[in-house]
Amino acid sequence: MNTLVYNAIRTPDGTVIESTHRHDYKTYLDKNGKEYMVDGGLEYTRRNVHVEAPYEELSVYTTDGHDKVREVVKWGTYGINGDQPLARVLLKDMNTEHIQACLDNVPKMHPAYKEAFEEELKLRSI
């Protein structure tokens, strides 16, 4: 199944705009004077188009392969004791125990993230 795991674009001036959840409408005024937009999180991709100044599509799907998925999937964490500021950590940078704890304790994890976490554990066990 082709499931979205990262919804983002790169504007002509190099700025990356990412939408992380449904109705997460993000805009950016590029140095070229044009406004760029992303929306939809992991549910859908919505963009605006400037034919004369196109953006670069950065979105990643599960069918792009785990090597690519692990580079973009991010997990929010408040630290091991829950007392740190929110940080978004790339899957490839999470420790194995943290990945397993997330799988064990987050029953409503997005299915594509669950698949990515399980694939990461398989990769690490090789």
ZIWO-V951880 format. One record per residue. SS is DSSP state (hx for helix, st for strand, lp for the rest). OMEGA is omega as a letter, one per 30 degrees, with the letter a starting at -180 (* if undefined). D_LAST is the distance of its C-alpha to the last C-alpha in Angstrom with 1 decimal. Layout:
ss	omega	d_last
SS	OMEGA	D_LAST
SS	OMEGA	D_LAST
//
This chain:
ss	omega	d_last
lp	a	24.3
lp	a	25.0
lp	l	25.0
st	l	26.0
st	l	23.7
st	a	25.7
st	a	29.4
st	l	30.9
st	l	33.1
st	a	34.1
lp	a	37.9
lp	l	39.8
lp	l	40.1
lp	a	36.3
lp	l	36.2
st	l	33.2
st	a	34.4
st	l	31.9
st	a	32.8
lp	l	30.6
lp	a	32.4
lp	a	35.1
lp	l	38.4
lp	a	36.9
lp	a	39.4
st	l	38.9
st	l	41.4
st	l	41.7
st	a	44.8
lp	l	43.6
lp	l	45.6
lp	l	47.0
lp	a	48.9
lp	l	47.0
st	l	45.2
st	a	41.7
st	l	40.2
st	a	37.0
st	l	36.9
lp	a	34.9
lp	l	31.7
lp	a	29.1
lp	a	32.0
lp	l	33.7
lp	l	34.3
st	a	37.8
st	l	39.1
lp	a	42.4
lp	l	43.1
lp	a	45.1
hx	a	45.5
hx	a	47.0
hx	a	44.2
lp	l	41.0
lp	l	37.8
st	l	34.3
st	a	32.1
lp	a	28.8
lp	a	27.7
st	l	24.2
st	a	23.4
hx	a	20.3
hx	l	21.0
hx	l	20.5
lp	a	16.7
hx	l	14.1
hx	l	14.3
hx	a	18.0
hx	a	17.8
lp	l	15.9
lp	a	18.6
lp	a	21.4
lp	a	20.7
st	l	22.5
st	l	23.0
st	l	26.3
st	l	26.4
lp	l	29.3
lp	a	27.4
lp	l	26.2
lp	l	29.9
lp	a	30.9
lp	a	33.6
lp	l	32.3
lp	l	33.4
lp	l	31.2
st	l	28.4
st	a	26.1
st	l	22.6
st	l	20.2
hx	a	17.0
hx	a	15.0
hx	l	17.2
lp	l	17.0
lp	a	15.5
hx	a	13.1
hx	l	16.1
hx	l	18.3
hx	a	16.1
hx	l	16.1
hx	l	19.8
hx	l	20.6
hx	a	19.2
hx	a	21.1
hx	l	24.3
lp	a	25.0
lp	a	26.2
lp	l	27.7
lp	l	24.7
lp	a	25.0
hx	l	23.1
hx	l	21.6
hx	l	20.3
hx	l	19.0
hx	a	17.1
hx	l	15.8
hx	l	14.8
hx	l	13.0
hx	l	11.1
hx	l	10.3
hx	l	9.0
hx	l	6.7
hx	a	5.6
hx	a	5.5
hx	a	3.8
lp	*	0.0
//
